[in-house]
Amino acid sequence: MAEVVIEAENLTKRYGDFVAVDQVNLRLQAGEVFGLLGPNGSGKTTTILMLLGLTEPTAGLARVLGYDPQRQPLQVKSRVGYLPDQVGFDDELTARENLSYIAKLNGLRHPTGRIAEALARMGLGEVADKRVKTFSRGMKQRLGVAEILLKRPSVVVLDEPTLGLDPEAAREFLQIIRDLKREGITVLLSSHLLHQVQMICDRVGLFYRGKIVLEGRVTELAQQVLGGSYRVQLRAEGPDVTEILKAVPDVLSVDQREKSYYELEARRDVRAEAAHAAVSAGARLLAIGLQEPSLDDIYARYFESVGANDRSHLRIVGGA
C-alpha cells in the first residue's frame, strides 16, 4: 500500500460567519498527481494554504509527510515546494542571483552546483545571468520550479501553474510535472484548465462551496456522475443491431442516431465486443471509435444536477 503523504481530516476554515472550507477530507499517496478543481472562491487555495501552514484552520487536522503544518511549519517548508499563482522574484536580479538569495534564506550551504543544476534542468542555463525583468511569464514559472528544486522536495504544490501561458509554454510545463512524478515526487495541483488537469492528474477533487463534492479518477467520476464512463461510436451496414448491442456486457444504453450509426454508453471500453456482436449478427462493420469521458462533461453535468451555474469559471479548451 502506497504511503500517504498529505492528509486532511475535517479541515475547516471560517472567516466570521463565512465558511471558506467545510470539513474537507483528503488523502494523497506518494508519487501521485492530484488535481483540485472548482470555481473561484470554492476553497481550493485556502485548503492549500492550510496544508502549507500559511493559514490556521478553524477546525480539523492536517498532516504533510507526517508533520502538522501548524505546529511543525519548518519541517513542512523544508520538504515541500510551493509555486503560487503569482511568482515573485526581484526583477532587477538575474535568475542565478535570485536563486542564490533564496538559497541563503533557506540556509543551504554551498548551493552553487545545486543552483546551476536546477537552472539547467528547467532550460534556463543560457539565460541564468539575465535579469528576471526580461523573462516571459513561462520563463518565470520555470524559474519558480527551479527554486522549488533547490530544496529537493518530496511534495510539490502548484497553484494555477499554467494560467496565462501560451500553448507551447503550457505543454512544456505539463512535461515538467510528468518529470516530477517520474521521480516519485507527489504533486498537488490547483487549476481551472480542465483539459490539462485530465492530461496530467491521476485523481481529481472537485470543490464546491468549501466542500470536496467529487473525488477520484476521471473514469470513476464519469461512472458516478454520467452513469457511464465510455461512449463507443459504431457504424455498420446491414440489419438493425440495436438490441444485439444492448446485450453486450457493461453496455448501459444504445442510441441509433442514423440508419447505420450507433452510439453506445458503457462502463468500459467495449469496442471489441460490440464489433464482434455486430458482425456476428450479419452487419458489415464500417467504423468504430471511442470517446473517453471528459472532465468537462463531468463538471457540466454535476453543476446541472445541483442547479448551479459555475461552469463558466473553468476553461475547457486544450490550450492555455
N, C-alpha and C positions, 0 to 999 in steps of 0.2 A: 504493500500500500504506500502511495506516494506521501511524502512529508507535507504537512500543512504549514505554510509559511506566513499566510495572512489569515487572520480570523477575527470576525466581529460577531458579538453576541448582544442582540437587543440594543444596538448602538443608536443613541438618540441625541439630537441637538435641538434645543429650543431657544428662541430669541423672544422673551416675553411670552405672549400667547401664540406666537407663530412657531409651528413645528417644522423645522427645516429637514431634519432626518428623523424618521419614525421607526424605531425598533428594527433596524437593519441587521440581518444575519447573513454572514458571508464567509466562505472558506475557499482559499486559493491554494492549490497544490504547487509544489516545487516544479519549476520549469514550464508552467503553462502561461498562455497569454489570455488574459481575461479582459473583456471589453465592457465598460459602463456606458449605457445608452440612456437617453431621456431628454426631454425638453429643457430649456434653460430654467433654472430655479427648481429643478426636481430633486436636488440633494446630492448630485454626483460629486461636485467639488468639495462641499462641506464634509462628505464622507472621507474623501481623500485627505483633507486637512486633519481630520481626527485620527486617521490611521498613521499619519506622519508626526503626530504630537504637536501640530501647529495651531490647533484649537481644541479646547477641552470639551469632551462630551458632557451632556447634561445627565445622561444615564447610560448604562450598558458598559460592555468591556471590549477592548481591542487588544490583539496580540500580533506583533510583527516579528517573525523569526524568534518567537518565544519571549519577546520583550514587550513590556507595557509602554506604549508611546508617551504616556503622561508621566510615569514615574522613572522611565529609563530612556529619555529622549536622545541622549548622546549615543547610546548603543544602537538605537534605531538609525540615527543620522549617519553613523559610520558605515552602515551596511546597506543602506537604501539610497538609491539615486532618484532625484525628483526633477522633472522638467516641467515647469509651469507653462500655462498657455502664453504668457509673455516672458520671454527670456531676457534677463537683464545683465548686460555687460557694459564695461566702460568703453564707450565708442572711441575714445582718444588713445586707448592702449591697443597693442596688437593682440592677435589671438593667443600667441605664446605668453605675452605679458599678463593677459587676463588669467590664463590657467596657472601661471606661476604665483600670482597674487592669491588665487583661490586655494592653491596647494598649501601656501603658508598659513592661511586662515584655518585650514583643516589639519594643520600640524604634520604634514607629510615631509619627511626628510629626504633630501637628495632626489627631488621629483623630476629632474631634467629629462632623464630617459623615459620616465612614465608619460610625461607631457608630450614628448616627441612621438611616442608610440600611439597615444590617443589621437593626436592630430593627424598622423599618417593614416590611421585606421578609418577616420572619418573623411578622408580625402582632402584634408586641409593642409597637408605638409607643405605644399608650394606657396600657400598664402599665410603661413604661420606668422610671418613678420610684417603683415599688412594690418593697418588699423581696422578695427571692427566696424567703424562707421562706413567702410567701403563694402561691407558684406551684404548680400541679399538676405531675405528672411530665411530662405532654405539653408544658407551657409551658417547663419546664427543658430538655427535649430541643430545643425550638426555639431557646432561648437558646444552647444548645450549638452549633447550626448558625450562629447569628448570630456567635458567637465565631470559628468557622471562616471565615466570610465576610470577617472583618476583614482577613485576610491575602491575600484574593483568590487562592485556591489553584488549582492545576492538577489536583490529585488530592485526593479526599476519602475517608477510611477510616471506616466506620461499624460499630461492634461492637454487635450486638443493639439497633438504634436504636428499634424499636417494641415491645420487650418491656415488658409492664406497662401499655401504653397502651390506652385504651378504643377501640372500633372507629372512632369518628369521628376521634379524635386520630391513630390509625394511618393512616387514609386521607389525612389532611392531610399526614402525614409522608411517605407514599409520593409524594404530589404534589410535595413539596419535592425528592425525589430525581429525579423526572422533570424538574423545572425545572433542576436542576444538570446533568443530561445534555444538556438542550436548549442549554445554554450551552457545551457542549463539555468539561465537567469529567468526568474519569474517576472512577468511584465503585467502591470495593471494599467489599462489604457482607457482614458475617457475621450469620447469623440462623438461628433454629430454626423459623421460621414459613414452612412450605413454600409455602402458597398465596400469601403476599405476595412471596416470592422469585420465584415463577413469574410474577407480575404485573409485576415491575419489572426483572428482570435479563435482559440479553442472553445471557449464558452463566453456567453454574454449575460449581463444582467440589465433588465430594463427598469429604470427608476420612474416613478410617477408619484407626485405629491409626497415626496420624502420616503417612500417605500420601494423596495425591490419587488415588483409585481410579477416579473417573469425571470427565470434563471435557468440556464442550461445550454446545450449545444443547439445550433440552429435547427437541425432535424428534429430534436426533441421539442423545441418550442413550436415548430410548424405542426407537429402532431397534436400538441396541446391546444394551439390557437386556431389553426386552419382545419384540423381534423385529418390531415394527411400531409405527408412530407414531400411527395414527389408527384409531378404531373408528366405523364407519358403521352406524346402525340403519335398516333399511328395512322398511316394512310394505306388502305388496302382496297383493291378492286374485287368484285365478286359478291357473294352473299352478304347479307347484313350479319355482322358478328358481334353486335352489341351484347346479347345475352351470353355468348361464349366468353367475351372479355370480362363480363361481370363475375363469371365463375372462377377467374384466375385468383389464386390465394393472395390476400392482402390488397386487392383492388377494392376501393371504397365506393367508387362511382364511375360510370361511363357516360359520356355525353357525345352523341353523334352530331357533330356540327354541320357536316355535309354528307352527301351520299357515301363517300369513300374516306371520310376523315373522322377519327375518333379521338377524344381526349379522355384519358384515364387519370383519376386521382387515386394514389396508392400510398401505403405506409412505407414502401421501399421501392427500389429500382426493379420494376417487373418487366423490363423490355424483353428479355429473353423468353419468359413465359408467355407474354402477350403475343409476341411474334409467332411462337410455336403454336399457340392456340388458334390464331387467325389462319395460319397456313393449313393446319390440320382440319379446319372447317371448310377448306376449299377456296379460301381467298388468296389473292396474289398480293404479296407484301410489296408496297412501293417505297415506303419510307417509315422510319421510326426514330423518334427523338425524345430527349429527356430535358425537362425543366426542373432544376432543383429549387427547393424553397428559398425565398429571399427574406432578408430582414425587413425589407420594405413592405412586403406582403404581411409579415407577422405584425410589424409595428402598426400599419394602417388598420388591419383587422382588429387588433386589440383596442385601439382607441375608438373605433366604430362601436365596439361592444360596450365600452364604458361611457359612450356618448360624449367623448372629448374631442377637441379639435386641435391637438398639439402636433400633428404630423408635419406642419409647415416648418417647425424648428429644426428638422433634420434634413440634411442634404442627401439625396438618393442617387445622385449621378456617380459615375465611376471616377471622374476626375476630382481634383481638389478644388 
